[in-house]
Amino acid sequence: MIRKWLLLTATIPLFSLVFGCAKTNSPLISEIQTHILVPGESHSGLWLGPGLFCIPSERPRSFHIFFSESDRKGGDSIQKKRYFTVDSFPGKKELIADWWKQWEAHPWPEALLGKTDDDGYEWVPTFNWKYHKKSGKWLGIGHLLRHKDKRLDHHVEHLAITWSVYDADSESFTPWKSFRIHIDNVEKPCVAYGQRVDLENGDILLPFSAVREFTGRNSLRWSGAAYCTFNGKILKPEKISELFTNPVPRGFAEPSMTSYNGKFYMTLRAEDGFSHVTASNDGMDWRDPQPWSWDDGTPIAMNQTMTKFLTHSDSLYLVYTRITGDNDNVFRNRAPLFIARVDAQKICLVRASERVIFPNKGMPIGNFNIRDVSPLESWVTVAEWDRSGRDIPCNILLARIIWNRKNKNIN
């Protein structure tokens, strides 16, 4: 079943910026530590999309760290890939600033390299890595982009979902594979690089967006969830949920999912001045998405932005950027980066809980990643991304969310 609707417009008040601090008044978050993970002056080029995975435990270990290197002109073209490993994380705060100096640089894994076809087009996969508890493997899922001379080339009509598996025992990645979602028996260009939900039986609920009809960059997308099986070797989509869209350019995009207290939640990017949220009891039958709002019912103004969940066994949070009234100096208002608690019953954000993770320093920090690294710690990683073309240092940033109580989702 495919649903679509017109969303009511509203006059959105612009709120003053709420600044965060290291200590929080949250009963669950003890503190938020922020660090420069990699200083921008330490490397050439522009490193983006910091991603990592590790063995999550009381003392997380075996870190794998990935960056995409792009140009400085604001595009999404990928020039190079950077890959590092390091055994452990520093135990003392003062050592974190030099942690990157311990990283061992490796060639990009051959199994994850792009492929060039006979017409000279390069097909470049990207991955969002997460530990799959049932199989004991790391499963990376992302999307496939088509490049020509290192530039994106008609990529929307060629989008596909990519995946690869990392086995710690053999220290190897499987060669990446890709597939497309079939809607009404028609194969559709699609992406799935948001947060997924791994079920207890090992199956996966994978949020995706698919191009309904190709009309260029602003092609309207559907969003939904694909129920996939994964046996540690093969990822296979079995069925899809009902789909929903938004009658504005691109529709809904960049969906991320989580599960909390027996329910499923999905957050969605849109270009109507808001990001949106929906909920489901089974991950397949979804409510009509609505704009994210504060707990007083006021919709939250957001500008074409990614939102992601930070999930603790005792509470649910959202990480996001929004229009504050004084951050028009940043591309698409993508700074500061905020965190707020989700009222999971009302499906809204508790405004009094909002805190700044990273402040507005004039550069967008809206493309971020979230990882659980231990029962008492979760990370937010992000790259400063100056989009003016200037050759200025852009730092890789790390925020450590320190919990007061153990996250039972982490073994």
Wavefront OBJ file of the C-alpha trace (Angstrom):
o trace
v 0.000 0.000 0.000
v 1.358 3.419 -0.939
v 0.228 6.490 0.961
v 0.721 10.168 0.257
v -0.855 13.299 1.631
v -0.607 17.061 1.784
v 1.026 18.391 4.910
v -0.483 21.409 6.615
v 1.670 24.506 6.595
v 2.290 26.382 9.800
v 3.896 29.570 10.944
v 7.074 28.428 12.673
v 8.553 30.603 15.421
v 12.335 30.890 15.358
v 13.706 30.056 18.765
v 16.830 31.472 20.317
v 19.845 29.204 20.476
v 20.126 26.967 23.535
v 23.756 26.400 24.446
v 24.868 23.099 25.939
v 27.500 22.271 28.493
v 29.575 19.285 29.547
v 27.290 18.417 32.446
v 23.608 17.866 31.691
v 20.439 17.790 33.749
v 19.340 14.559 32.091
v 18.855 11.719 34.596
v 20.448 9.356 32.085
v 23.198 11.368 30.376
v 26.046 12.002 32.808
v 28.039 14.275 30.520
v 28.844 15.053 26.903
v 32.561 15.251 26.178
v 33.616 16.853 22.898
v 36.993 16.387 21.250
v 38.806 17.162 18.032
v 39.334 13.624 16.813
v 41.544 14.556 13.839
v 42.739 18.157 13.411
v 42.144 19.539 9.946
v 45.695 20.828 9.580
v 47.018 17.265 9.990
v 46.014 16.200 6.476
v 45.401 17.529 3.008
v 42.103 17.260 1.194
v 38.690 17.340 2.830
v 37.852 14.281 4.904
v 34.126 13.669 5.254
v 31.655 11.081 6.524
v 33.676 9.768 9.449
v 32.497 6.221 10.028
v 33.809 3.521 12.305
v 33.090 0.213 13.892
v 34.672 -1.591 16.809
v 34.060 -4.505 19.119
v 31.596 -2.959 21.585
v 32.303 -3.998 25.177
v 33.246 -2.588 28.565
v 36.601 -1.764 26.965
v 35.891 -1.329 23.233
v 38.676 -2.502 20.959
v 39.643 -3.230 17.374
v 38.584 0.077 15.821
v 38.149 0.464 12.071
v 37.881 4.078 10.889
v 36.790 5.286 7.455
v 36.727 8.630 5.645
v 35.693 9.760 2.180
v 37.909 12.471 0.760
v 36.121 15.013 -1.426
v 36.846 18.316 -3.105
v 36.146 21.644 -1.425
v 33.414 22.863 -3.732
v 30.416 21.594 -1.826
v 29.647 18.613 -4.029
v 29.342 14.988 -3.015
v 32.001 13.699 -5.383
v 34.373 11.187 -3.843
v 38.043 11.645 -4.735
v 39.733 9.177 -2.405
v 39.026 6.809 0.483
v 40.929 6.659 3.769
v 41.032 3.602 6.041
v 42.711 3.193 9.445
v 42.774 0.665 12.275
v 43.817 0.921 15.906
v 43.575 -1.614 18.721
v 42.202 0.415 21.605
v 40.845 3.771 22.739
v 42.808 5.941 25.219
v 41.736 5.542 28.810
v 42.494 9.156 29.724
v 40.882 12.293 28.301
v 44.180 14.083 27.753
v 45.388 11.329 25.406
v 42.438 11.511 23.006
v 43.896 14.491 21.134
v 46.816 12.319 20.017
v 44.881 9.108 19.426
v 44.834 9.648 15.662
v 48.635 9.500 15.626
v 48.403 5.835 16.667
v 46.133 4.873 13.793
v 47.614 2.512 11.242
v 46.847 3.594 7.687
v 45.876 0.882 5.189
v 45.009 0.827 1.507
v 41.262 0.887 1.026
v 40.080 -2.752 1.286
v 40.104 -4.288 -2.181
v 36.694 -5.859 -1.577
v 35.206 -2.374 -1.088
v 36.783 -0.650 -4.086
v 34.643 0.851 -6.801
v 34.257 -0.821 -10.169
v 34.717 0.793 -13.576
v 32.533 -0.356 -16.467
v 33.377 -0.490 -20.176
v 32.030 3.037 -20.709
v 34.361 4.542 -18.130
v 31.769 5.029 -15.382
v 32.973 4.256 -11.872
v 30.491 2.668 -9.488
v 31.430 3.689 -5.938
v 29.843 1.973 -2.899
v 29.475 3.558 0.534
v 28.711 1.773 3.804
v 27.223 2.393 7.232
v 28.728 -0.297 9.468
v 27.031 -1.911 12.454
v 27.717 -4.999 14.530
v 25.211 -7.798 13.855
v 24.867 -9.566 17.199
v 23.248 -12.789 15.950
v 26.006 -13.609 13.448
v 28.902 -11.968 15.238
v 29.801 -10.118 12.019
v 29.871 -6.481 11.030
v 27.406 -5.710 8.279
v 27.896 -2.563 6.228
v 24.921 -1.295 4.236
v 24.914 1.793 2.060
v 24.342 2.995 -1.453
v 25.959 2.907 -4.858
v 26.889 6.103 -6.709
v 27.903 6.482 -10.343
v 30.831 8.753 -11.147
v 32.429 10.022 -14.318
v 35.874 11.586 -13.953
v 35.364 11.645 -10.188
v 32.113 13.587 -10.512
v 28.615 12.341 -9.809
v 26.944 11.545 -13.122
v 23.174 11.023 -13.368
v 23.563 9.156 -10.105
v 19.937 9.317 -8.947
v 18.672 7.006 -11.674
v 21.450 4.499 -10.896
v 21.152 4.344 -7.100
v 21.242 0.907 -5.482
v 21.653 -0.570 -2.005
v 25.127 -1.973 -1.320
v 26.336 -4.308 1.390
v 29.458 -6.085 2.624
v 30.405 -8.210 5.642
v 33.467 -7.954 7.852
v 34.684 -11.058 9.698
v 36.977 -10.276 12.640
v 38.337 -13.827 12.767
v 39.653 -13.699 9.218
v 40.108 -9.898 9.279
v 38.514 -9.667 5.865
v 35.686 -7.946 4.022
v 33.467 -9.731 1.542
v 33.294 -8.224 -1.965
v 30.433 -5.743 -2.000
v 27.154 -6.593 -3.663
v 24.095 -4.524 -4.465
v 20.378 -4.864 -5.038
v 17.356 -2.698 -5.787
v 13.938 -2.695 -4.221
v 11.056 -3.966 -6.363
v 7.843 -1.965 -6.085
v 4.809 -3.253 -7.995
v 7.194 -5.671 -9.727
v 9.344 -2.797 -11.020
v 12.971 -2.432 -9.935
v 13.505 1.043 -8.455
v 16.678 3.060 -7.760
v 17.059 3.140 -3.984
v 19.342 3.889 -1.042
v 19.585 2.615 2.534
v 22.395 4.242 4.475
v 20.432 5.227 7.587
v 20.163 3.428 10.920
v 18.698 -0.084 10.707
v 17.106 -2.375 13.296
v 18.530 -5.862 13.890
v 15.859 -8.191 15.274
v 16.553 -10.857 17.894
v 16.242 -13.646 15.323
v 18.930 -12.003 13.170
v 16.578 -10.609 10.545
v 16.844 -6.925 9.726
v 14.433 -4.052 9.250
v 16.149 -1.795 6.753
v 14.782 1.725 6.140
v 15.146 2.843 2.533
v 14.067 5.472 0.068
v 13.292 4.604 -3.540
v 12.860 6.814 -6.597
v 9.221 6.688 -7.660
v 9.818 8.200 -11.087
v 13.072 9.616 -12.363
v 12.830 13.346 -13.067
v 16.385 14.404 -12.291
v 17.941 15.475 -9.005
v 14.584 16.290 -7.405
v 12.968 12.960 -8.290
v 10.193 12.122 -5.837
v 11.122 9.386 -3.364
v 9.081 6.866 -1.469
v 10.294 5.728 1.935
v 9.584 2.562 3.880
v 11.228 -0.460 5.465
v 12.504 -3.647 3.860
v 12.318 -6.860 5.883
v 15.612 -8.640 5.157
v 17.135 -11.939 6.160
v 20.829 -12.151 6.992
v 22.641 -15.384 7.870
v 26.065 -13.847 8.351
v 26.874 -14.197 4.658
v 23.935 -13.098 2.509
v 21.645 -10.082 2.918
v 18.356 -10.653 1.128
v 15.250 -8.418 1.016
v 12.105 -10.512 1.504
v 9.256 -7.987 1.634
v 8.635 -4.277 2.000
v 6.379 -2.259 4.250
v 3.740 0.147 3.076
v 5.352 3.207 1.502
v 4.838 6.906 2.083
v 5.928 10.081 0.361
v 5.701 13.838 0.687
v 4.529 16.001 -2.250
v 7.570 18.295 -2.264
v 10.846 17.934 -4.209
v 12.521 14.590 -3.379
v 9.648 13.528 -1.089
v 11.019 11.731 1.968
v 14.701 10.769 2.092
v 17.466 9.540 4.409
v 15.224 7.480 6.717
v 16.679 6.083 9.935
v 15.023 3.573 12.264
v 15.255 2.386 15.828
v 13.330 0.147 18.211
v 12.462 1.165 21.746
v 10.115 -0.392 24.302
v 8.692 -2.812 21.752
v 7.873 -0.202 19.106
v 9.636 1.017 15.985
v 10.339 4.615 15.049
v 11.494 6.164 11.776
v 12.828 9.683 11.250
v 12.822 11.224 7.761
v 14.411 14.132 5.938
v 12.183 16.382 3.828
v 12.342 19.708 2.002
v 9.172 21.315 3.334
v 10.838 23.065 6.270
v 10.663 20.096 8.657
v 12.001 16.671 9.383
v 9.353 14.033 10.056
v 8.710 11.044 12.306
v 6.496 7.980 12.185
v 5.972 4.928 14.379
v 4.952 1.294 13.996
v 4.157 -1.700 16.179
v 5.762 -4.175 13.780
v 8.043 -2.168 11.491
v 5.828 -2.766 8.470
v 2.563 -0.906 9.152
v 3.445 2.756 9.758
v 1.469 5.754 10.928
v 1.277 8.818 8.711
v 4.561 10.743 9.184
v 4.247 14.087 10.948
v 6.749 16.925 11.466
v 8.895 16.621 14.554
v 7.473 18.892 17.257
v 8.225 20.030 20.770
v 6.235 18.604 23.659
v 3.982 21.694 23.574
v 2.923 20.770 20.030
v 5.001 23.399 18.195
v 6.551 22.011 14.989
v 10.361 22.274 14.848
v 11.786 24.119 11.854
v 14.506 22.058 10.163
v 16.215 22.757 6.834
v 16.713 19.697 4.580
v 18.622 17.909 7.280
v 19.603 14.475 8.522
v 18.183 13.310 11.848
v 19.221 10.167 13.703
v 18.292 8.284 16.843
v 20.497 7.701 19.855
v 18.917 4.748 21.639
v 19.541 3.659 25.213
v 17.628 0.769 26.748
v 16.120 3.248 29.224
v 15.410 6.206 26.940
v 15.294 7.441 23.359
v 17.015 10.544 21.963
v 17.211 12.375 18.645
v 20.338 14.037 17.249
v 19.621 16.816 14.747
v 20.197 20.348 13.478
v 17.446 22.941 13.272
v 16.713 26.553 12.371
v 17.491 28.609 15.456
v 17.031 32.162 14.193
v 20.734 32.996 14.341
v 22.366 30.211 12.326
v 21.660 31.411 8.791
v 25.439 31.794 8.432
v 25.702 28.015 8.059
v 24.757 26.011 4.976
v 21.185 24.767 5.515
v 21.396 25.817 9.188
v 23.484 22.692 9.892
v 25.012 23.885 13.145
v 24.761 23.636 16.106
v 24.285 19.894 16.416
v 21.661 19.167 19.100
v 20.439 16.241 21.153
v 17.039 16.003 22.866
v 15.033 13.279 24.558
v 12.134 11.765 22.641
v 8.813 11.369 24.421
v 8.161 7.929 22.965
v 4.450 8.012 23.821
v 3.644 11.411 22.326
v 6.399 10.999 19.687
v 7.822 14.484 20.155
v 10.963 16.109 21.548
v 11.123 17.289 25.145
v 12.275 20.858 24.689
v 13.680 21.234 28.218
v 16.034 18.329 27.517
v 17.673 19.888 24.445
v 21.441 20.288 24.637
v 24.119 21.377 22.197
v 26.572 18.652 21.226
v 28.718 20.844 18.956
v 28.219 24.634 18.752
v 27.952 26.793 15.652
v 31.453 27.692 14.519
v 30.431 28.743 11.025
v 30.728 25.389 9.256
v 27.978 22.795 8.660
v 28.156 19.659 10.813
v 24.899 18.045 9.769
v 26.230 14.819 8.242
v 27.052 12.775 11.321
v 27.267 9.180 12.516
v 26.244 7.560 15.806
v 27.839 4.472 17.366
v 27.393 2.575 20.629
v 30.880 1.611 21.774
v 30.240 0.351 25.323
v 27.376 -0.075 27.783
v 28.263 3.315 29.293
v 29.268 5.249 26.196
v 27.916 6.222 22.762
v 29.680 8.345 20.156
v 28.697 11.005 17.657
v 31.290 11.636 14.944
v 31.109 14.399 12.368
v 33.327 16.353 9.988
v 33.364 20.104 9.656
v 32.572 20.751 5.999
v 33.383 24.168 4.656
v 31.481 24.333 1.362
v 32.950 27.574 0.046
v 35.896 25.992 -1.753
v 38.379 27.696 0.569
v 41.462 25.719 1.515
v 40.977 25.899 5.268
v 41.369 23.180 7.923
v 38.211 21.228 8.701
v 38.351 19.119 11.860
v 36.916 15.674 12.516
v 34.944 15.894 15.750
v 34.018 13.317 18.403
v 31.327 13.639 21.063
v 31.282 11.035 23.834
v 27.838 10.582 25.378
v 28.532 9.202 28.860
v 25.595 7.337 30.400
v 24.674 7.206 34.079
v 23.279 3.693 33.663
v 24.381 0.824 31.481
v 22.804 0.486 28.078
v 21.406 -3.051 28.132
v 21.320 -3.067 24.314
v 25.108 -3.502 24.412
v 26.536 -6.809 25.539
l 1 2 3 4 5 6 7 8 9 10 11 12 13 14 15 16 17 18 19 20 21 22 23 24 25 26 27 28 29 30 31 32 33 34 35 36 37 38 39 40 41 42 43 44 45 46 47 48 49 50 51 52 53 54 55 56 57 58 59 60 61 62 63 64 65 66 67 68 69 70 71 72 73 74 75 76 77 78 79 80 81 82 83 84 85 86 87 88 89 90 91 92 93 94 95 96 97 98 99 100 101 102 103 104 105 106 107 108 109 110 111 112 113 114 115 116 117 118 119 120 121 122 123 124 125 126 127 128 129 130 131 132 133 134 135 136 137 138 139 140 141 142 143 144 145 146 147 148 149 150 151 152 153 154 155 156 157 158 159 160 161 162 163 164 165 166 167 168 169 170 171 172 173 174 175 176 177 178 179 180 181 182 183 184 185 186 187 188 189 190 191 192 193 194 195 196 197 198 199 200 201 202 203 204 205 206 207 208 209 210 211 212 213 214 215 216 217 218 219 220 221 222 223 224 225 226 227 228 229 230 231 232 233 234 235 236 237 238 239 240 241 242 243 244 245 246 247 248 249 250 251 252 253 254 255 256 257 258 259 260 261 262 263 264 265 266 267 268 269 270 271 272 273 274 275 276 277 278 279 280 281 282 283 284 285 286 287 288 289 290 291 292 293 294 295 296 297 298 299 300 301 302 303 304 305 306 307 308 309 310 311 312 313 314 315 316 317 318 319 320 321 322 323 324 325 326 327 328 329 330 331 332 333 334 335 336 337 338 339 340 341 342 343 344 345 346 347 348 349 350 351 352 353 354 355 356 357 358 359 360 361 362 363 364 365 366 367 368 369 370 371 372 373 374 375 376 377 378 379 380 381 382 383 384 385 386 387 388 389 390 391 392 393 394 395 396 397 398 399 400 401 402 403 404 405 406 407 408 409 410 411
